[in-house]
Amino acid sequence: MRSGAAHPSKDQKSQRPIKSLNSSATALELTRPSHQNQIIVYPQCNKCGMDTPNSSRNIGKRGIKNDGQVSRGAKRRCFKKNQLKEDVGNEDSGEEKSFRGWKEDEDAPLPKFLRDDVARIYEDVMGRYRNMIDAEGLKLYHKMLREEPRKKYVTANRVKPLNLKPMPEQPTYFTLRSAMNAVLQKCPSKCIEAVMSTPRMQYWTLTECNILCEDERTLSHIPFLGDHEEDDIGFGEELLKTFQEGIHGTKVGCGSFINDHILYQVLKKLFDKYSDIADRVIYKAVYEQFPNKASVQQLPFLFEDLKRRFGPSDLPTEDSNQSEFLDTKALHSFQLLLCNRCLTYDCLIHGVNATETEVRRRRGVTSVEPCGPQCFRHLTKEMEEAKRRCASPPDAKMINAILNIKTEDINWTAQQESMFIALRRTYKNDFCKLAEVLNLVVENAPSKSCRELYAYSFRTAPISPRTDVSPNSPPKKKKNMKDQHRTFRAVKWAKTEGKVGNTHVYEPCSHSGPCSAENNCLCVSVDNLCTKFCRCGEQCKYRFPGCRCAPGLCRTKQCQCFYANWECDPDVCKSCKCDVLDDPNIATCKNVAMQRGLQKKLVIAPSQVAGWGCFAEEDIEKNDFISEYCGEVISHDESERRGKIYDKLKCSYLFGLNDEMVVDATRKGNVIRFANHSKDPNCMAKVFMVNGDHRIGIFARRPIVAGEELFFDYSYNSYQQVKFVSKERPKP
C-alpha cells in the first residue's frame, strides 16, 4: 500500500513524444495507399494466405524481413497445414467452424475471416456515411453558411527601429518616443520590490465527497518527467508492461477515420452476422482495427450508449400500449440508476447498480394530518375499522368499502403509471408527497390526488385488499432494545474479544435463512457486521444495533459506535439524538460530523516544509473533526499502476481506505490534500464507517490555533521517508 505525499510536483504542461516504444506502430502498414480508408495489410504466407503468427504483434522480429516479405522460418510456422485455401466470405468455411469451438483467450490471434469482415463492413458503412453527408450535410452546411463582409486592410509605412538607451538604475521618469523620434509622453517611474514566486501546483478538481472510479487499463499519455530525466525511454517501456492495454496512440490499427455513428453501424452489422460468436471476440476484432477509439473493456458500455443514441427509440407515444411501456425492460433504467443506499439517481459514491438489496427504511408516512377533505387518510381510518371487525362475519358495508377501493375506475396515462412506480420506491406510503411530486413531474396530464394514488396502489397490488383484512395471527412480541444489544455483545464482541475489524468492504448480504457461513452470508464470511442495508431482519444477531448513549456523550469509548469507528446512524441509534439538527437549546449527538460535513475553516498557503500547505483559519480543540480526506476511490491494482508514475514525479496523494480500495486525491480532492507529513503531527487520520461506507477523517491531536499549518503522519517507511520528505516541519 502506498501512502500519500502531499507536496506537489512540477506542473505537467507538456507531453513528451514516445521514443521508439513500439516499432510495430509504423511497421504494421506495409503498403499504405493514398486512400484514407484503406485497411492495413498484414504479412501473409505465400502458400496458404493465412497470417503468420508474428504478423500482428512481432513485426520487425525474427521471421519478417525488412521489405515486408515472409522468411522461410515464418512459412514453416504458418497456421494452415495440408489444407486447401477456402473462401473467407463463406460462413460455412472450415476456418469458421473451427472458430465456433474456439475458447476465448486474451493472446489468441483472431481468424482472418473475422478481420476481413470488419474491414469489409467498415468500407460499406463508410460509403453509406459519405453519401449521407453529401446528400444532407452539404445542404445543411450551405444553409448555415453566411458570407461575412470583407475587411479592408491598410498597409502601414515601414517602422523605423527604436533607439534604445540604457536606463539609469533608479530613473524618476522615462520618455516614450514615436517611430519618427518625436517625444510623445513622459511617464513617471517607480521601483517595485522583487516578489517571491509561489510554489508550483498540479491542476486538480475540488470535490467534497469520494468518487468511485473504474480501473484505467490504457494510459492516456507518457507523463513529462522533466528535461533532465535520463531513463525516459526505459520508463515508457515499463509503463507499457504495467498497463494491460498499453498507451494510447502506440497502436495505429488501420488508421482510418471512425466516429460514434460509424462504430455503431459496424458493431450492429457484426453482431447480426455473427450471433453465435462471443461478444468479446467481436469487440476484440474491432479494437485491433481501431485501438484508439475505445478499449475492449469500454466497447460494451459504449455500444449500449450508442444504441440509445442511434438505434430505434423506445420512448412511448400517445398510441403506444401501456402494458408494453410498464414492462420490466422499460423500467430498467429507473432501477439501474437508483442507488439504494443514497436514494439518488446516478450516484457518484457507489456507482451504477451498486447493490441489489433494498434499503429497509422506517415504514409509515412522514406527515400525520390529512392534506384535505379528499385525503387518503380518511380511507385509512375505514380500513382500520374494517380490520377490527374482521373477526366477525363480514357484512355488506365492509365488503363494499373494500371493493370500492379495489375497483375504482381511474384513467391513468402510461407516463403517470411509470413515474408512480419509480417514485413509490422513494416515498413509500406518503401518498400526499407522492401526489405532489407526480403532478409536478407529469405536466401534460390531469392531476391526481393522494386518494386516487392510494386507491391505485391497492388496485395494482399483487395481493388483494380483501386478504389484508382477513383474520391474522397475533403478532410476535418485538424484542426489547436492551436484549438486542445484549445479544450482539454476547455473539459478536465475544468472538472478537472486543476488537473491531473494520478493514473489509461492506457489501449488504442477501440470502435466505439466518446469517451464517453455511448460508453464504457476505458479512459473516469476511467477519463484517450486518448493517441496515442487509436483507436480514432486525433480530439478526450479527446486525450492528447502534448505541444507547445520552445526547452529547458519543465521543468516548463507552459508545459502541465510537468504539467501533462508526458514526451514529439516525436509523439505528435511538437515544443519542443523532437525528436532530443542531439546536443550541437541545443536546445532540457529537458523532455525526463527517456525514453532515461539519468541517473547520481551512486555507491554502505556501508551506514551511515544501510546496503548498493547509492552514487552520480558526481555533480547533483537541479531537475535533477537521475535514474529510476526499478523492477518487480506486482499487489497489489501479493504485499500484498510478503509484509508479507518482514515484517518478515524487508526488503522491494515495491514502489507504480498506483492504480493497484506496483514495487518490491527485486529480480530484479537497483542501486537506495539501496537509504535509510530519513525525510530530498536530492531526491524525482515522477511517470511520459512515452509512455503510469507509471514509477518512482528519482529527486534531492537540489544540490548534488559527494560522497554524496542519500536519499528519503518512506512515512512511525508511525508503519513502528519504524519497518524499525533503524537510521536516520546524518545531513550535
C-alpha positions, 0 to 999 in steps of 0.5 A: 500500500502506498501512502500519500505525499502531499507536496506537489510536483512540477506542473505537467504542461507538456507531453513528451513524444514516445521514443521508439516504444513500439516499432510495430506502430509504423511497421504494421502498414506495409503498403499504405495507399493514398486512400484514407480508408484503406485497411492495413495489410498484414504479412501473409504466407505465400502458400496458404494466405493465412497470417503468420503468427508474428504478423500482428504483434512481432513485426520487425522480429525474427521471421519478417524481413525488412521489405515486408516479405515472409522468411522461410522460418515464418512459412514453416510456422504458418497456421494452415497445414495440408489444407486447401485455401477456402473462401473467407466470405463463406460462413460455412468455411472450415476456418469458421467452424473451427472458430465456433469451438474456439475458447476465448483467450486474451493472446489468441490471434483472431481468424482472418475471416473475422478481420476481413469482415470488419474491414469489409463492413467498415468500407460499406458503412463508410460509403453509406456515411459519405453519401449521407453527408453529401446528400444532407450535410452539404445542404445543411452546411450551405444553409448555415453558411453566411458570407461575412463582409470583407475587411479592408486592410491598410498597409502601414509605412515601414517602422523605423527601429527604436533607439534604445538607451540604457536606463539609469538604475533608479530613473524618476521618469522615462520618455516614450518616443514615436517611430519618427523620434518625436517625444510623445509622453513622459511617464513617471517611474517607480521601483517595485520590490522583487516578489517571491514566486509561489510554489508550483501546483498540479491542476486538480478538481475540488470535490467534497465527497469520494468518487468511485472510479473504474480501473484505467487499463490504457494510459492516456499519455507518457507523463513529462518527467522533466528535461533532465530525466535520463531513463525516459525511454526505459520508463515508457517501456515499463509503463507499457508492461504495467498497463494491460492495454498499453498507451494510447496512440502506440497502436495505429490499427488501420488508421482510418477515420471512425466516429460514434455513428460509424462504430455503431453501424459496424458493431450492429452489422457484426453482431447480426452476422455473427450471433453465435460468436462471443461478444468479446471476440467481436469487440476484440476484432474491432479494437485491433482495427481501431485501438484508439477509439475505445478499449475492449473493456469500454466497447460494451458500455459504449455500444449500449450508449450508442444504441440509445443514441442511434438505434430505434427509440423506445420512448412511448407515444400517445398510441403506444400500449401501456402494458408494453411501456410498464414492462420490466425492460422499460423500467430498467433504467429507473432501477439501474440508476437508483442507488439504494443506499443514497436514494439518488439517481446516478450516484457518484459514491457507489456507482451504477447498480451498486447493490441489489438489496433494498434499503429497509427504511422506517415504514409509515408516512412522514406527515400525520394530518390529512392534506384535505377533505379528499385525503387518503387518510380518511380511507385509512381510518375505514380500513382500520375499522374494517380490520377490527371487525374482521373477526366477525362475519363480514357484512355488506358495508365492509365488503363494499368499502373494500371493493370500492377501493379495489375497483375504482375506475381511474384513467391513468396515462402510461407516463403517470403509471411509470413515474408512480412506480419509480417514485413509490420506491422513494416515498413509500406510503406518503401518498400526499408527497407522492401526489405532489411530486407526480403532478409536478413531474407529469405536466401534460396530464390531469392531476391526481390526488393522494386518494386516487394514488392510494386507491391505485396502489391497492388496485395494482397490488399483487395481493388483494385488499380483501386478504389484508383484512382477513383474520391474522395471527397475533403478532410476535412480541418485538424484542426489547432494545436492551436484549438486542444489544445484549445479544450482539455483545454476547455473539459478536464482541465475544468472538472478537474479544472486543476488537473491531475489524473494520478493514473489509468492504461492506457489501449488504448480504442477501440470502435466505435463512439466518446469517451464517457461513453455511448460508453464504452470508457476505458479512459473516464470511469476511467477519463484517457486521450486518448493517441496515442495508442487509436483507436480514431482519432486525433480530439478526444477531450479527446486525450492528444495533447502534448505541444507547448513549445520552445526547452529547456523550458519543465521543468516548469509548463507552459508545459502541459506535465510537468504539467501533469507528462508526458514526451514529446512524439516525436509523439505528441509534435511538437515544443519542439524538443523532437525528436532530439538527443542531439546536443550541437549546437541545443536546445532540449527538457529537458523532455525526460530523463527517456525514453532515460535513461539519468541517473547520475553516481551512486555507491554502498557503505556501508551506514551511516544509515544501510546496503548498500547505493547509492552514487552520483559519480558526481555533480547533480543540483537541479531537475535533473533526477537521475535514474529510480526506476526499478523492477518487476511490480506486482499487489497489491494482489501479493504485499500484499502476498510478503509484509508479508514475507518482514515484517518478514525479515524487508526488503522491496523494494515495491514502489507504481506505480498506483492504480493497480500495484506496483514495487518490486525491491527485486529480480530484480532492479537497483542501486537506490534500495539501496537509504535509507529513510530519513525525510530530503531527498536530492531526491524525487520520482515522477511517470511520464507517459512515452509512455503510461506507469507509471514509477518512477523517482528519482529527486534531491531536492537540489544540490548534490555533488559527494560522497554524499549518496542519500536519499528519503522519503518512506512515512512511517507511525508511525508503519513502521517508528519504524519497518524499520528505525533503524537510521536516516541519520546524518545531513550535 
